[in-house]
């Protein structure tokens, strides 16, 4: 009996099948690879290259070394914009970070109808930002705005919410918290639901008061999730653009000038795409650091999932 | 047996202290909830006022007389039919593109074992950490002059559909979801002689229909409200989406019409909540 012939034939068939499998695999990947290359990988690479070039409306026009970076660092707007981001981050830790945690803890204690509050807080996240800001601009309006009308009605002086440099960051953070808290509430509620209730029962038997349970059980158990949300918050706040763009245009007196807003102006108002790319790279570096922290944190939380 | 309870136990909730705490929570949540829906109510009632009444001094949330015709006028003068149709067109195309491209890639990465899978996955994951705004300028210049083809996508819906189709988040979420489908199903289908395309269409996609639906809805709503990219790509006012159009156009109109238009523009995405809330009750997170 000759067995070698069918085995060889099998091998050849298997080989052909493998090639065909790879062709199929790549046919399914092709649209994604093409589009990622064209609209993600290539532009990311280009940003770094452009930051060393003189770039106008017609594209790159020669290498200029570190010139764009020299102009970037020499511009007072650089320090002001990043200082503003720092202020926004600090304010958003007080509001945008704490508010969802408190809301989630409260909603979690509701036996029925808790989901109604979940839905209500989630609603603003779905609304087009630009349209919501039109409404907020009128709420904050110095004359006829409902906020100042309310203050007057109770005998308090009215405020220039968007025109006072001391108030404007606070006013914007309120809007951002309104728009962003709902998504975080969902994530915290999921984390709270994951905690095994037997832990609370045991703690109750050991004489832990409700506040002690929150302090020593709940918060430590969602600590990693809180750290992740904090980093996401910082990443998000570093990119603030639409709020100052629509409401204040960076004013009053540059107090809401942000890196992305200044990048937008350099590119689309002055056609200085090289300088704008240097702004982008400074943003990329900051975001890169926090993204790395984020990835590290999510890895750790997956490794030590509480069950 | 684990009972349904929060941090407080049922017995504690019935005690006086527990009742005070839960009532306090409920009260706070109601106040916060009202504050959350206030901008919607405010836009709605401001849209019903006359253009002078809206600036009357004093606290008055509701109009003396409801001018419903403001809404008709806003709809007509802002050409909101055209605006909505443009937005639906942009959001629908972008959503279909993103789901299709991401699902195909996710299917390949999940089941077809392409050579160099680790490298491809890493490259896709890296883009998750770089927001679009950081590479907006080269992206914009690419769209004004596509490589090789040398055509401009400014004022073309493809200029939005193509970049919207790129989403590392969607690829990873769908890959994780496809990974959960038992391999036995695929083995059985392979024995029946099903091709990879066949398995994708009649096995993978139907079994993932609920996640595709939720992802699709969130994508649709997200694109519906996107601002910066449509602002840059759609220069021709007859093509613009609701966000861009209301932003550029309303400034020159009376405040009551602005608010009426803004309220109308907020309705469609808000309706998505009605669908999503069923999933929220189940504890779905994104």
Interface residues (C-beta under 8 A of the other chain):
Chain A: X21 X22 X24 X25 X26 X28 X29 X31 X32 X33 X35 X36 X38 X39 X40 X41 X42 X43 X44 X46 X47 X50 X55 X59 X103 X105 X106 X107 X108 X109 X110 X111 X115 X116 X117 X118 X119 X120 X121 X122 X123 X124 X126 X127 X128 X129 X130 X131 X132 X134 X135 X136 X138 X139 X143 X144 X146 X149 X150 X152 X153 X178 X183 X186 X187 X189 X190 X192 X193 X196 X197 X198 X200 X201 X204 X210 X213 X214 X218 X235 X239 X241 X242 X246 X260 X263 X264 X267 X268 X273 X276 X277 X280 X283 X284 X287 X288 X291 X292 X294 X295
Chain B: X2 X3 X4 X5 X6 X7 X8 X9 X12 X21 X22 X25 X26 X28 X29 X32 X33 X36 X37 X39 X40 X42 X43 X46 X54 X55 X56 X57 X58 X59 X60 X61 X100 X101 X102 X104 X105 X107 X108 X109 X112 X113 X114 X115 X120 X123 X124 X127 X129 X130 X131 X133 X134 X135 X136 X137 X138 X139 X140 X141 X142 X145 X146 X147 X162 X163 X165 X166 X168 X171 X195 X196 X197 X200 X221 X224 X225 X226 X227 X228 X232 X242 X243 X244 X246 X247 X250 X255 X258 X259 X262 X265 X266 X269 X270 X272 X273 X276 X277 X280 X281 X283 X285 X286
